[in-house]
Amino acid sequence: MRIAAIDPQGVEELRSVRLVPASRTAPDFDFIPGQFLHIRAPSGDASYFAIASVPGQPYFDVLVKCAAGASRELFDLPVGTTVHVVGPQGKGFPLASYTGFDVLLIGVGTGIAPLRSLVGWALARRREFGRLTLLHGVLTPPHCCYREDFAIWQTAGVDARVTVTSTGGCSWSGPVGFVQDLLPALRVDPHRTVACLVGMKEMVQANTERLREIGLHPERILLNF
């Protein structure tokens, strides 16, 4: 596939990268939200990136953090560069099995990528689900990616909330703390809610414990791997 666009995301080390077919043979853009792509950069280094775009669109969006290996190389590649892509892979979030349920999405950092895909997918099927709630935790306010989407989601009826670990000297009127600290203020019906979690092991464990304490069955606490 070919890099068609690069969209900076608040802080220097984060970019959204859009991939389109590099030839007339178009890939199948249907996938389960939460799945990921295996992307190999020109050097041969490869890594996995969660798909941030909505299924059915004629492109894949991925969120890239400037780190080591393939992530660093992909971060620095210019528009027009061709990369090798395998996927989609992974089990994703099979929400089609939970028609009629409230959907609770919890993520931190770059975990917003697969959740962005999932929110878009659910909004396209809005009548099939109950309440849609997104809890997202970031390091500082500028670390919140796809910020323009949050306003769109909120207008569409998604209860989208962001918390920061630190204000970082920025003007911020929202909550400060860990994402699991947002749970006590929510009205969660444990009998009709399915939760999707994306993040570090410690974050997933903390939120799983909180969700189980309020009565959510473990089978309805979903991970995308």
GROMACS elastic network, one bead per residue, 0.5 to 0.9 nm:
[ bonds ]
;  ai    aj funct       b0    kb
    1    19     6  0.59833   500
    1    20     6  0.55471   500
    1    23     6  0.77545   500
    1    81     6  0.84397   500
    1    82     6  0.55311   500
    1    83     6  0.54779   500
    1    84     6  0.61747   500
    1    85     6  0.65033   500
    2    18     6  0.83135   500
    2    19     6  0.54232   500
    2    20     6  0.53696   500
    2    21     6  0.60167   500
    2    22     6  0.50213   500
    2    23     6  0.88220   500
    2    79     6  0.78199   500
    2    80     6  0.57971   500
    2    81     6  0.56014   500
    2    83     6  0.61882   500
    2    84     6  0.86656   500
    3     6     6  0.76991   500
    3    17     6  0.68728   500
    3    18     6  0.58358   500
    3    20     6  0.65549   500
    3    21     6  0.88805   500
    3    22     6  0.86631   500
    3    77     6  0.82775   500
    3    78     6  0.74232   500
    3    79     6  0.50815   500
    3    80     6  0.51432   500
    3    81     6  0.55199   500
    3    82     6  0.64001   500
    3    83     6  0.76924   500
    4    17     6  0.76970   500
    4    18     6  0.55333   500
    4    19     6  0.56505   500
    4    20     6  0.62053   500
    4    59     6  0.89899   500
    4    79     6  0.55829   500
    4    80     6  0.60596   500
    4    81     6  0.83254   500
    5    16     6  0.81851   500
    5    17     6  0.59404   500
    5    18     6  0.51356   500
    5    19     6  0.74633   500
    5    78     6  0.86865   500
    5    79     6  0.58971   500
    5    80     6  0.83130   500
    6    15     6  0.65640   500
    6    16     6  0.57686   500
    6    18     6  0.64410   500
    6    78     6  0.80813   500
    6    79     6  0.69285   500
    7    14     6  0.88624   500
    7    15     6  0.55668   500
    7    17     6  0.64305   500
    7    18     6  0.83118   500
    8    11     6  0.74375   500
    8    12     6  0.72684   500
    8    13     6  0.85541   500
    8    14     6  0.63402   500
    8    16     6  0.62795   500
    8    17     6  0.87589   500
    8   145     6  0.88722   500
    9    12     6  0.74599   500
    9    13     6  0.82288   500
    9    14     6  0.54027   500
    9    15     6  0.52339   500
    9    16     6  0.67309   500
    9    63     6  0.88646   500
    9   142     6  0.80911   500
    9   143     6  0.75451   500
    9   144     6  0.76598   500
    9   145     6  0.52899   500
    9   146     6  0.67943   500
    9   147     6  0.83173   500
   10    13     6  0.86527   500
   10    14     6  0.72119   500
   10    15     6  0.84534   500
   10   141     6  0.85561   500
   10   143     6  0.58812   500
   10   144     6  0.68818   500
   10   145     6  0.65072   500
   10   146     6  0.86672   500
   10   147     6  0.85732   500
   11    14     6  0.58823   500
   11    15     6  0.84022   500
   11   142     6  0.59745   500
   11   143     6  0.60198   500
   11   144     6  0.87205   500
   11   145     6  0.87709   500
   12    15     6  0.77952   500
   12    66     6  0.84119   500
   13    64     6  0.81195   500
   13    65     6  0.55285   500
   13    67     6  0.80615   500
   13    75     6  0.83166   500
   14    63     6  0.71319   500
   14    64     6  0.57811   500
   14    66     6  0.64117   500
   14    75     6  0.80903   500
   14   110     6  0.86781   500
   14   143     6  0.81693   500
   14   145     6  0.80612   500
   15    62     6  0.84559   500
   15    63     6  0.58822   500
   15    64     6  0.53064   500
   15    65     6  0.66233   500
   15    66     6  0.82739   500
   15    75     6  0.70519   500
   15   145     6  0.86478   500
   16    52     6  0.86250   500
   16    61     6  0.66101   500
   16    62     6  0.57216   500
   16    64     6  0.60781   500
   16    65     6  0.88526   500
   16   145     6  0.86222   500
   16   146     6  0.85565   500
   17    60     6  0.82485   500
   17    61     6  0.55984   500
   17    62     6  0.53591   500
   17    63     6  0.62556   500
   17    64     6  0.70228   500
   17    74     6  0.87866   500
   17    75     6  0.83187   500
   18    53     6  0.88607   500
   18    59     6  0.66599   500
   18    60     6  0.57214   500
   18    62     6  0.65461   500
   18    63     6  0.89159   500
   19    22     6  0.87389   500
   19    59     6  0.55803   500
   19    60     6  0.51300   500
   19    61     6  0.62792   500
   19    62     6  0.80561   500
   19    82     6  0.89807   500
   19    83     6  0.88503   500
   20    23     6  0.89633   500
   20    26     6  0.84444   500
   20    27     6  0.89377   500
   20    58     6  0.70418   500
   20    60     6  0.67320   500
   21    24     6  0.71203   500
   21    25     6  0.72094   500
   21    26     6  0.56465   500
   21    27     6  0.69579   500
   21    58     6  0.84733   500
   21    59     6  0.75550   500
   22    25     6  0.80855   500
   22    26     6  0.82361   500
   22    82     6  0.69014   500
   22    83     6  0.88371   500
   23    26     6  0.69788   500
   26    29     6  0.85279   500
   26    58     6  0.84890   500
   27    30     6  0.89629   500
   27    58     6  0.86282   500
   28    31     6  0.80765   500
   28    56     6  0.81864   500
   28    58     6  0.85756   500
   29    54     6  0.89405   500
   29    55     6  0.60704   500
   29    56     6  0.51560   500
   29    57     6  0.63744   500
   29    58     6  0.62894   500
   29    59     6  0.69641   500
   29    60     6  0.75532   500
   29    88     6  0.86548   500
   30    54     6  0.87400   500
   30    55     6  0.50076   500
   30    56     6  0.50438   500
   30    57     6  0.80377   500
   30    88     6  0.87536   500
   31    34     6  0.86514   500
   31    35     6  0.70774   500
   31    54     6  0.87037   500
   31    55     6  0.56519   500
   31    56     6  0.77844   500
   31    88     6  0.65661   500
   31    89     6  0.87836   500
   31    92     6  0.85055   500
   32    35     6  0.59037   500
   32    55     6  0.71557   500
   32    88     6  0.83562   500
   32    90     6  0.88435   500
   32    91     6  0.74584   500
   32    92     6  0.54673   500
   32    93     6  0.65038   500
   32    94     6  0.67470   500
   32    95     6  0.87834   500
   32   117     6  0.89544   500
   32   118     6  0.84411   500
   33    36     6  0.86525   500
   33    50     6  0.89604   500
   33    51     6  0.74567   500
   33    52     6  0.83027   500
   33    53     6  0.85313   500
   33    54     6  0.73151   500
   33    55     6  0.70339   500
   33    91     6  0.89217   500
   33    92     6  0.55307   500
   33    93     6  0.58228   500
   33    94     6  0.77385   500
   33    95     6  0.87052   500
   33   114     6  0.63539   500
   33   115     6  0.76978   500
   33   116     6  0.86906   500
   33   117     6  0.55251   500
   33   118     6  0.50591   500
   33   119     6  0.87934   500
   33   121     6  0.72656   500
   33   224     6  0.86626   500
   34    50     6  0.65589   500
   34    51     6  0.67880   500
   34    52     6  0.82559   500
   34    90     6  0.78556   500
   34    91     6  0.74686   500
   34    93     6  0.54315   500
   34    94     6  0.86843   500
   34   113     6  0.83889   500
   34   115     6  0.70175   500
   34   117     6  0.71044   500
   34   118     6  0.68749   500
   34   198     6  0.89343   500
   34   223     6  0.85937   500
   34   224     6  0.55314   500
   34   225     6  0.84269   500
   35    49     6  0.87390   500
   35    50     6  0.60014   500
   35    51     6  0.62850   500
   35    87     6  0.84214   500
   35    88     6  0.59217   500
   35    89     6  0.55457   500
   35    90     6  0.51517   500
   35    91     6  0.62098   500
   35    93     6  0.76810   500
   35   114     6  0.73405   500
   35   224     6  0.68651   500
   35   225     6  0.82032   500
   36    48     6  0.64270   500
   36    49     6  0.53331   500
   36    51     6  0.52308   500
   36    52     6  0.88469   500
   36    62     6  0.88063   500
   36    87     6  0.68740   500
   36    88     6  0.54129   500
   36    89     6  0.53559   500
   36    90     6  0.64391   500
   36    92     6  0.79441   500
   36   114     6  0.81900   500
   37    47     6  0.82923   500
   37    48     6  0.55547   500
   37    49     6  0.53032   500
   37    50     6  0.62209   500
   37    51     6  0.67332   500
   37    62     6  0.85636   500
   37    85     6  0.65579   500
   37    86     6  0.58992   500
   37    88     6  0.51457   500
   37    89     6  0.61779   500
   37    90     6  0.88081   500
   38    46     6  0.68232   500
   38    47     6  0.57039   500
   38    49     6  0.65435   500
   38    50     6  0.89414   500
   38    84     6  0.81882   500
   38    85     6  0.56880   500
   38    86     6  0.50393   500
   38    87     6  0.62611   500
   38    88     6  0.78000   500
   38    89     6  0.77735   500
   39    45     6  0.84728   500
   39    46     6  0.54298   500
   39    47     6  0.56699   500
   39    48     6  0.62130   500
   39    49     6  0.72965   500
   39    70     6  0.80595   500
   39    74     6  0.87624   500
   39    83     6  0.68074   500
   39    84     6  0.57428   500
   39    86     6  0.65346   500
   39    87     6  0.87595   500
   40    43     6  0.78992   500
   40    44     6  0.58061   500
   40    45     6  0.56256   500
   40    47     6  0.66840   500
   40    48     6  0.88969   500
   40    70     6  0.70728   500
   40    74     6  0.86523   500
   40    83     6  0.59684   500
   40    84     6  0.50589   500
   40    85     6  0.64231   500
   40    86     6  0.85109   500
   41    44     6  0.55147   500
   41    45     6  0.56298   500
   41    46     6  0.60421   500
   41    47     6  0.86823   500
   41    70     6  0.61616   500
   41    71     6  0.87339   500
   41    73     6  0.67791   500
   41    74     6  0.62747   500
   41    77     6  0.87405   500
   41    82     6  0.81509   500
   41    83     6  0.53607   500
   41    84     6  0.67589   500
   42    45     6  0.74591   500
   42    73     6  0.84646   500
   42    74     6  0.88447   500
   42    81     6  0.85930   500
   42    82     6  0.76746   500
   42    83     6  0.63398   500
   42    84     6  0.80588   500
   43    46     6  0.86994   500
   43    70     6  0.83706   500
   43    73     6  0.82175   500
   44    70     6  0.81921   500
   45    69     6  0.63403   500
   45    71     6  0.87700   500
   45    73     6  0.82727   500
   46    69     6  0.75750   500
   46    70     6  0.50714   500
   46    71     6  0.79859   500
   46    84     6  0.89456   500
   47    69     6  0.80702   500
   47    70     6  0.57920   500
   47    71     6  0.69131   500
   48    71     6  0.88471   500
   49    52     6  0.88641   500
   49    62     6  0.62088   500
   49    63     6  0.72030   500
   49    64     6  0.76200   500
   49    71     6  0.88875   500
   49   113     6  0.88545   500
   50    61     6  0.86578   500
   50    62     6  0.62382   500
   50    63     6  0.74838   500
   50   111     6  0.82536   500
   50   113     6  0.62760   500
   50   114     6  0.56372   500
   51    54     6  0.81425   500
   51    60     6  0.64395   500
   51    61     6  0.58721   500
   51    62     6  0.52018   500
   51    63     6  0.78241   500
   51    88     6  0.82492   500
   51   113     6  0.63645   500
   51   114     6  0.56869   500
   51   116     6  0.87375   500
   51   117     6  0.68718   500
   52    60     6  0.72116   500
   52    61     6  0.50662   500
   52    62     6  0.52537   500
   52    63     6  0.68372   500
   52   112     6  0.78049   500
   52   114     6  0.50721   500
   52   115     6  0.73274   500
   52   116     6  0.56568   500
   52   118     6  0.83918   500
   53    56     6  0.88370   500
   53    57     6  0.73702   500
   53    59     6  0.76518   500
   53    60     6  0.57359   500
   53    62     6  0.74277   500
   53   113     6  0.78556   500
   53   114     6  0.79467   500
   53   116     6  0.69274   500
   53   118     6  0.86192   500
   53   120     6  0.79568   500
   54    57     6  0.62191   500
   54    60     6  0.81931   500
   54    61     6  0.86103   500
   54   116     6  0.76763   500
   54   118     6  0.71540   500
   54   119     6  0.83204   500
   54   120     6  0.56708   500
   54   121     6  0.58774   500
   55    58     6  0.87005   500
   55    60     6  0.86177   500
   55   117     6  0.73163   500
   55   118     6  0.88852   500
   55   120     6  0.84631   500
   55   121     6  0.68584   500
   56    59     6  0.83193   500
   57    60     6  0.75253   500
   61   113     6  0.84811   500
   62   113     6  0.69208   500
   62   114     6  0.88660   500
   63   110     6  0.68384   500
   63   112     6  0.87072   500
   63   113     6  0.61517   500
   63   145     6  0.87380   500
   64    67     6  0.86276   500
   64    71     6  0.63843   500
   64    72     6  0.82707   500
   64    74     6  0.74512   500
   64    75     6  0.61421   500
   64   110     6  0.81205   500
   65    71     6  0.64281   500
   65    72     6  0.73563   500
   65    75     6  0.69486   500
   65   110     6  0.78131   500
   66    71     6  0.59424   500
   66    73     6  0.81705   500
   66    74     6  0.83384   500
   66    75     6  0.57790   500
   66    76     6  0.82410   500
   67    70     6  0.82640   500
   67    71     6  0.56249   500
   67    73     6  0.87348   500
   67    75     6  0.84897   500
   68    71     6  0.58328   500
   68    72     6  0.51140   500
   68    73     6  0.79348   500
   69    72     6  0.55528   500
   69    73     6  0.64603   500
   69    74     6  0.87402   500
   70    73     6  0.50330   500
   70    74     6  0.58855   500
   70    75     6  0.82997   500
   71    74     6  0.52407   500
   71    75     6  0.60199   500
   71    76     6  0.87654   500
   72    75     6  0.50448   500
   72    76     6  0.64562   500
   72    77     6  0.89213   500
   73    76     6  0.52907   500
   73    77     6  0.63432   500
   74    77     6  0.52504   500
   74    78     6  0.86569   500
   74    83     6  0.87306   500
   75    78     6  0.85115   500
   77    80     6  0.85513   500
   77    81     6  0.65539   500
   78    81     6  0.60270   500
   79    82     6  0.88616   500
   85    88     6  0.88277   500
   86    89     6  0.78227   500
   87    90     6  0.85895   500
   89    92     6  0.81054   500
   90   224     6  0.69989   500
   90   225     6  0.59602   500
   91    94     6  0.75762   500
   91   223     6  0.88009   500
   91   224     6  0.59188   500
   91   225     6  0.61310   500
   92   114     6  0.86052   500
   92   223     6  0.75882   500
   92   225     6  0.67583   500
   93    96     6  0.86024   500
   93   118     6  0.78928   500
   93   196     6  0.71686   500
   93   222     6  0.68537   500
   93   223     6  0.69835   500
   93   224     6  0.55603   500
   93   225     6  0.88900   500
   94    97     6  0.62084   500
   94    98     6  0.80116   500
   94   222     6  0.87095   500
   94   224     6  0.88381   500
   95    98     6  0.52494   500
   95    99     6  0.73653   500
   95   103     6  0.86452   500
   95   118     6  0.88319   500
   95   122     6  0.84555   500
   95   194     6  0.83771   500
   96    99     6  0.61553   500
   96   128     6  0.88211   500
   98   101     6  0.56783   500
   98   102     6  0.86379   500
   98   103     6  0.87572   500
   98   128     6  0.86624   500
   98   129     6  0.78520   500
   98   193     6  0.88312   500
   98   194     6  0.73994   500
   99   102     6  0.87586   500
   99   128     6  0.53489   500
   99   129     6  0.56586   500
   99   130     6  0.84872   500
  100   127     6  0.83491   500
  100   128     6  0.56739   500
  100   130     6  0.58641   500
  100   192     6  0.78064   500
  101   128     6  0.81386   500
  101   129     6  0.53747   500
  101   130     6  0.54294   500
  101   131     6  0.77804   500
  101   191     6  0.87641   500
  101   192     6  0.50571   500
  101   193     6  0.53410   500
  101   194     6  0.65081   500
  102   129     6  0.59630   500
  102   132     6  0.61305   500
  102   133     6  0.81093   500
  102   188     6  0.84722   500
  102   189     6  0.81102   500
  102   192     6  0.60575   500
  102   194     6  0.63114   500
  102   195     6  0.85151   500
  103   122     6  0.89314   500
  103   129     6  0.72067   500
  103   130     6  0.69473   500
  103   131     6  0.61476   500
  103   133     6  0.62718   500
  103   134     6  0.84621   500
  103   192     6  0.87644   500
  103   193     6  0.58359   500
  103   194     6  0.52253   500
  103   195     6  0.59757   500
  103   196     6  0.77708   500
  104   131     6  0.80565   500
  104   132     6  0.61518   500
  104   134     6  0.60590   500
  104   135     6  0.77978   500
  104   188     6  0.86924   500
  104   193     6  0.69776   500
  104   194     6  0.61690   500
  104   196     6  0.63236   500
  104   197     6  0.85919   500
  105   115     6  0.69565   500
  105   118     6  0.87254   500
  105   119     6  0.85411   500
  105   132     6  0.78784   500
  105   133     6  0.60577   500
  105   135     6  0.61156   500
  105   136     6  0.81711   500
  105   194     6  0.85752   500
  105   195     6  0.57337   500
  105   197     6  0.61948   500
  105   198     6  0.82681   500
  106   111     6  0.86726   500
  106   112     6  0.87321   500
  106   115     6  0.80893   500
  106   133     6  0.84476   500
  106   134     6  0.59659   500
  106   136     6  0.59194   500
  106   137     6  0.82814   500
  106   179     6  0.75690   500
  106   180     6  0.83604   500
  106   195     6  0.74321   500
  106   196     6  0.62024   500
  106   198     6  0.64054   500
  106   199     6  0.83292   500
  106   204     6  0.88150   500
  106   207     6  0.81951   500
  107   110     6  0.82031   500
  107   111     6  0.52911   500
  107   112     6  0.61290   500
  107   115     6  0.74310   500
  107   134     6  0.80971   500
  107   135     6  0.64919   500
  107   136     6  0.50390   500
  107   137     6  0.64264   500
  107   138     6  0.89319   500
  107   179     6  0.76420   500
  107   196     6  0.82954   500
  107   197     6  0.58098   500
  107   199     6  0.55739   500
  107   200     6  0.89317   500
  107   203     6  0.83711   500
  107   204     6  0.85499   500
  108   111     6  0.52557   500
  108   112     6  0.65883   500
  108   135     6  0.83988   500
  108   136     6  0.53968   500
  108   138     6  0.57351   500
  108   139     6  0.86624   500
  108   179     6  0.73659   500
  108   198     6  0.68862   500
  108   199     6  0.55326   500
  108   200     6  0.79181   500
  108   203     6  0.80639   500
  109   112     6  0.63803   500
  109   113     6  0.88479   500
  109   136     6  0.77118   500
  109   137     6  0.63756   500
  109   138     6  0.51082   500
  109   139     6  0.73260   500
  109   143     6  0.73376   500
  109   144     6  0.73987   500
  109   145     6  0.82025   500
  109   199     6  0.74413   500
  110   113     6  0.59197   500
  110   114     6  0.85831   500
  110   138     6  0.86375   500
  110   143     6  0.89860   500
  110   144     6  0.87314   500
  110   145     6  0.77426   500
  110   198     6  0.89199   500
  110   199     6  0.80539   500
  111   114     6  0.62554   500
  111   115     6  0.67737   500
  111   116     6  0.88309   500
  111   136     6  0.85018   500
  111   197     6  0.86701   500
  111   198     6  0.53338   500
  111   199     6  0.56745   500
  111   200     6  0.89006   500
  112   116     6  0.57887   500
  112   117     6  0.86230   500
  112   136     6  0.72428   500
  112   144     6  0.85549   500
  112   145     6  0.73232   500
  112   146     6  0.82658   500
  112   198     6  0.78900   500
  113   116     6  0.52456   500
  113   117     6  0.66787   500
  113   118     6  0.88909   500
  113   145     6  0.85102   500
  113   146     6  0.86846   500
  114   117     6  0.51076   500
  114   118     6  0.62790   500
  114   119     6  0.87557   500
  114   198     6  0.79275   500
  114   224     6  0.87407   500
  115   119     6  0.60297   500
  115   120     6  0.85427   500
  115   134     6  0.83188   500
  115   196     6  0.83501   500
  115   197     6  0.87341   500
  115   198     6  0.77999   500
  116   119     6  0.52169   500
  116   120     6  0.63097   500
  116   121     6  0.86144   500
  116   146     6  0.82870   500
  116   149     6  0.82863   500
  117   120     6  0.53685   500
  117   121     6  0.62240   500
  117   122     6  0.87152   500
  118   121     6  0.50374   500
  118   122     6  0.60845   500
  118   123     6  0.85477   500
  119   122     6  0.51520   500
  119   123     6  0.60853   500
  119   124     6  0.86481   500
  119   132     6  0.81289   500
  119   134     6  0.83906   500
  119   153     6  0.79145   500
  119   158     6  0.84222   500
  120   123     6  0.52001   500
  120   124     6  0.63498   500
  120   125     6  0.88990   500
  120   153     6  0.84680   500
  121   124     6  0.53203   500
  121   125     6  0.67685   500
  121   126     6  0.87479   500
  122   125     6  0.50754   500
  122   126     6  0.58089   500
  122   127     6  0.89643   500
  122   128     6  0.81347   500
  122   129     6  0.76180   500
  122   132     6  0.82760   500
  123   127     6  0.84017   500
  123   129     6  0.89695   500
  123   132     6  0.87137   500
  123   153     6  0.84597   500
  123   156     6  0.77498   500
  123   158     6  0.86309   500
  124   127     6  0.86508   500
  125   128     6  0.56201   500
  125   129     6  0.74653   500
  126   129     6  0.59036   500
  126   130     6  0.79691   500
  126   132     6  0.89398   500
  127   130     6  0.75488   500
  129   132     6  0.76474   500
  130   192     6  0.87704   500
  130   193     6  0.86744   500
  131   157     6  0.82892   500
  131   158     6  0.74405   500
  131   159     6  0.80410   500
  131   193     6  0.88545   500
  132   157     6  0.75367   500
  132   158     6  0.51545   500
  132   159     6  0.62909   500
  132   160     6  0.83299   500
  133   158     6  0.57218   500
  133   160     6  0.58277   500
  133   161     6  0.79896   500
  134   158     6  0.71795   500
  134   159     6  0.60846   500
  134   161     6  0.60954   500
  134   162     6  0.83018   500
  135   159     6  0.82976   500
  135   160     6  0.61431   500
  135   161     6  0.50450   500
  135   162     6  0.60590   500
  135   163     6  0.78776   500
  135   179     6  0.65606   500
  135   180     6  0.83965   500
  135   182     6  0.72809   500
  135   183     6  0.83911   500
  136   144     6  0.85158   500
  136   160     6  0.78032   500
  136   161     6  0.62276   500
  136   163     6  0.63742   500
  136   164     6  0.86310   500
  136   179     6  0.62392   500
  137   140     6  0.89044   500
  137   144     6  0.81598   500
  137   161     6  0.85709   500
  137   162     6  0.57172   500
  137   164     6  0.57062   500
  137   165     6  0.74060   500
  137   177     6  0.81680   500
  137   178     6  0.65006   500
  137   180     6  0.87259   500
  138   141     6  0.70087   500
  138   142     6  0.85621   500
  138   143     6  0.58904   500
  138   144     6  0.60611   500
  138   162     6  0.74970   500
  138   163     6  0.64509   500
  138   165     6  0.63761   500
  138   166     6  0.85279   500
  138   178     6  0.85688   500
  138   179     6  0.84058   500
  139   142     6  0.83152   500
  139   143     6  0.61612   500
  139   144     6  0.82117   500
  139   163     6  0.85450   500
  139   164     6  0.53769   500
  139   166     6  0.60770   500
  139   167     6  0.80898   500
  139   168     6  0.83038   500
  140   143     6  0.54192   500
  140   144     6  0.74586   500
  140   163     6  0.85743   500
  140   164     6  0.52415   500
  140   165     6  0.62320   500
  140   166     6  0.52825   500
  140   167     6  0.53174   500
  140   168     6  0.56296   500
  140   169     6  0.87716   500
  140   170     6  0.79909   500
  141   144     6  0.57944   500
  141   162     6  0.87471   500
  141   163     6  0.83103   500
  141   164     6  0.63240   500
  141   165     6  0.89431   500
  141   166     6  0.80196   500
  141   167     6  0.63874   500
  141   168     6  0.75605   500
  141   170     6  0.70320   500
  141   171     6  0.83706   500
  141   172     6  0.71512   500
  142   145     6  0.77477   500
  142   168     6  0.88382   500
  142   170     6  0.83504   500
  143   164     6  0.87924   500
  144   147     6  0.62364   500
  144   162     6  0.80963   500
  144   164     6  0.88302   500
  145   148     6  0.85104   500
  145   149     6  0.88806   500
  146   149     6  0.54729   500
  146   150     6  0.71242   500
  147   150     6  0.53809   500
  147   151     6  0.73424   500
  148   151     6  0.57748   500
  148   152     6  0.68745   500
  149   152     6  0.50326   500
  149   153     6  0.60759   500
  149   154     6  0.85595   500
  150   153     6  0.50703   500
  150   154     6  0.61110   500
  150   155     6  0.85779   500
  150   158     6  0.86816   500
  150   160     6  0.66861   500
  150   161     6  0.86580   500
  151   154     6  0.51623   500
  151   155     6  0.61890   500
  151   156     6  0.86301   500
  151   160     6  0.86503   500
  152   155     6  0.51737   500
  152   156     6  0.62711   500
  152   157     6  0.88737   500
  152   158     6  0.87742   500
  153   157     6  0.64296   500
  153   158     6  0.52559   500
  153   159     6  0.78919   500
  153   160     6  0.71469   500
  154   157     6  0.51132   500
  154   159     6  0.60643   500
  154   160     6  0.61716   500
  155   158     6  0.72504   500
  157   160     6  0.87653   500
  161   174     6  0.85133   500
  161   175     6  0.88335   500
  161   182     6  0.83524   500
  162   174     6  0.71562   500
  162   175     6  0.73036   500
  162   176     6  0.89300   500
  162   179     6  0.79233   500
  162   182     6  0.89542   500
  163   166     6  0.88935   500
  163   174     6  0.64489   500
  163   176     6  0.53913   500
  163   177     6  0.62310   500
  163   178     6  0.68696   500
  163   179     6  0.62366   500
  163   181     6  0.88895   500
  163   182     6  0.79379   500
  164   167     6  0.64949   500
  164   172     6  0.89160   500
  164   174     6  0.79352   500
  164   175     6  0.66768   500
  164   177     6  0.58711   500
  164   178     6  0.71707   500
  164   179     6  0.81232   500
  165   168     6  0.87310   500
  165   175     6  0.88771   500
  165   176     6  0.56519   500
  165   178     6  0.62450   500
  165   179     6  0.87383   500
  166   169     6  0.81468   500
  166   170     6  0.89973   500
  166   176     6  0.64472   500
  166   177     6  0.75054   500
  167   170     6  0.53903   500
  167   171     6  0.71402   500
  167   172     6  0.63473   500
  167   176     6  0.74185   500
  168   171     6  0.86851   500
  169   172     6  0.87070   500
  172   175     6  0.82535   500
  172   176     6  0.88911   500
  173   176     6  0.89163   500
  175   182     6  0.83029   500
  176   179     6  0.89261   500
  177   180     6  0.84330   500
  177   181     6  0.66160   500
  177   182     6  0.84623   500
  178   181     6  0.54462   500
  178   182     6  0.76033   500
  178   203     6  0.85866   500
  179   182     6  0.56624   500
  179   183     6  0.77077   500
  179   203     6  0.81228   500
  179   207     6  0.81584   500
  180   183     6  0.55511   500
  180   184     6  0.82541   500
  180   203     6  0.77925   500
  180   206     6  0.68095   500
  180   207     6  0.54532   500
  180   210     6  0.73548   500
  181   184     6  0.66957   500
  181   185     6  0.83675   500
  181   207     6  0.89526   500
  182   185     6  0.59810   500
  182   186     6  0.72188   500
  183   186     6  0.54195   500
  183   187     6  0.85068   500
  183   188     6  0.85669   500
  183   207     6  0.83844   500
  183   210     6  0.76213   500
  183   211     6  0.81943   500
  184   187     6  0.80529   500
  184   210     6  0.86765   500
  188   191     6  0.87556   500
  188   192     6  0.84630   500
  188   193     6  0.70019   500
  188   214     6  0.80363   500
  188   216     6  0.88396   500
  189   192     6  0.56891   500
  189   193     6  0.59898   500
  189   214     6  0.86619   500
  189   215     6  0.84911   500
  189   216     6  0.81612   500
  190   193     6  0.54759   500
  190   194     6  0.82084   500
  190   211     6  0.82739   500
  190   212     6  0.87838   500
  190   214     6  0.67505   500
  190   215     6  0.53188   500
  190   217     6  0.73811   500
  191   194     6  0.87980   500
  191   215     6  0.77883   500
  191   216     6  0.68528   500
  191   217     6  0.79883   500
  192   216     6  0.87320   500
  193   216     6  0.73349   500
  193   220     6  0.74141   500
  194   216     6  0.79798   500
  194   217     6  0.87637   500
  194   219     6  0.87065   500
  194   221     6  0.62262   500
  194   222     6  0.75801   500
  195   211     6  0.85209   500
  195   216     6  0.86020   500
  195   220     6  0.61596   500
  195   222     6  0.59791   500
  195   223     6  0.87176   500
  196   220     6  0.82545   500
  196   221     6  0.60517   500
  196   223     6  0.59930   500
  196   224     6  0.79055   500
  197   203     6  0.88227   500
  197   204     6  0.64177   500
  197   207     6  0.80822   500
  197   208     6  0.84737   500
  197   221     6  0.72927   500
  197   222     6  0.62156   500
  197   223     6  0.54971   500
  197   224     6  0.77705   500
  198   203     6  0.84277   500
  198   204     6  0.70240   500
  198   222     6  0.89667   500
  198   223     6  0.66372   500
  198   224     6  0.73732   500
  199   202     6  0.81907   500
  199   203     6  0.61155   500
  199   204     6  0.61817   500
  200   203     6  0.52750   500
  200   204     6  0.62344   500
  200   205     6  0.86628   500
  201   204     6  0.51655   500
  201   205     6  0.61389   500
  201   206     6  0.86291   500
  202   205     6  0.51351   500
  202   206     6  0.61401   500
  202   207     6  0.86640   500
  203   206     6  0.51810   500
  203   207     6  0.62209   500
  203   208     6  0.84408   500
  204   207     6  0.53281   500
  204   208     6  0.59317   500
  204   209     6  0.85564   500
  204   223     6  0.87673   500
  205   208     6  0.50638   500
  205   209     6  0.61577   500
  205   210     6  0.86932   500
  206   209     6  0.52892   500
  206   210     6  0.64021   500
  206   211     6  0.87546   500
  207   210     6  0.50301   500
  207   211     6  0.60498   500
  207   212     6  0.84898   500
  208   211     6  0.51249   500
  208   212     6  0.60798   500
  208   213     6  0.85157   500
  208   216     6  0.89298   500
  208   218     6  0.80611   500
  208   221     6  0.71396   500
  209   212     6  0.51947   500
  209   213     6  0.61353   500
  209   214     6  0.88785   500
  210   213     6  0.50941   500
  210   214     6  0.66194   500
  210   215     6  0.89574   500
  211   214     6  0.53626   500
  211   215     6  0.65729   500
  211   216     6  0.55032   500
  211   217     6  0.82906   500
  211   218     6  0.85986   500
  211   221     6  0.80901   500
  212   217     6  0.65383   500
  212   218     6  0.69292   500
  212   221     6  0.88408   500
  213   216     6  0.73981   500
  216   219     6  0.84664   500
  216   220     6  0.69082   500
  216   221     6  0.75356   500
  217   220     6  0.55475   500
  217   221     6  0.70930   500
  218   221     6  0.52858   500
  218   222     6  0.82305   500
  219   222     6  0.71772   500
